[in-house]
Amino acid sequence: MESKECIAKMSAHLFWDMDMSMVNMDQCPAQIIQRVLEYGTWEDWCIIRSYYGLQRIVETCRNLRTLDAKALSYICCISNTVKEEYRCYHIKQSNPTLWNC
């Protein structure tokens, strides 16, 4: 499947701040993967998994500065990795908050 076909099938709310005709799956994979993991539907997940493959998604997630805790847990669960391998986990640990949210 081509990049434009994949973008056209994804939920429009993922790209509310972008011009859909300018979005390219190969130019900004980290942004697309993060948005789908945090705000996408199951169909969106299936699209990016078939386009990128699980290994590339995991490698991209390992380098993200921020990722929702549920999204991080999900990606760790399906890839049999541990949270300590992800950059976002260490950044969150080094910036503790006064409350646990």
N, C-alpha and C positions, 0 to 999 in steps of 0.2 A: 504494500500500500504506500502511496506517495505521501509526502509531508502535508500537502494542501488537503488531501482527502481525509487524513487523520484529524487535522485541525477542524475541518468542517463537521466531523462527526462528534467532536467533543462539546461539552456543555458550554454555552455562551457566557455563563457567569464567571468562568475561570479567566476570561480575557476581557473583562469589563473595562479595563483601563488601556487597552491596546486596540489598534486597528487590525481586525481579523485578517484582512488581506495581506498584512505585512508580517504576520507571525509565521515563523519557520521552525520546524521541529529540530533542524540541525544547527541552527544558529544560537539558540538559547535553551539547550536541553535541561539545564539545572533549574531554570525558572519554571518550565513546563512541568517537570517532574515534581518539584516542590508544591506547586499549585494543585496538581492532581492528587497528591498524597494528602494534603491538608484540607482541600475543599471539593475534590472531585467525587464523582459517582463511581459505582462499580464498573460501568461501561467505559468511563474515562480511563480507569485503571487498566482495563483489558486492552484498550487501544495503545496506551504507552508501553505496556508490557510486550505486546506483539511487535511494536515498532522498534523499541530500543533493546528489548531483551532484559531479563532479570539481572544479569551480571553488570551491564552498563548502568542500570538504575541504581544498584547497590554502590557502585564506584562513585557515581555522581552524588549520592546521598552522603557518602563518607566525607566528602569535601564541603558540604553545605555548612554555613555558619549558624543557621537557625533551622530548626525543624520541630514541629509540634511533637509533644511527648507521645501521643497516640500514634502518629505517623512513624516515629522512630521505633516504637515497640513493634508495630506491624512489619516494617521492613526488616527488623532484626529477626522476627519470628519466621517469616517466609524464606529468609536467606540463611538461616542458622548462623547468624553472626551475633556478636555481643555489642552492647551500647558503647563500650569503651573504645571501639574501633572508629567511632564517628566523631568528627570535629565538633559538631553542634553539642554533643554531650559534654565535652571538656570545656567549651566556652560557657555553657550554662553552669557548670560546677564552679568555674572561677569567678562568676558573677552572682553570688547568692542574694536572694531577696529576704525581706523581713517576714514574708508570709509565703505560704506554700500554695501557689496557684499554677 
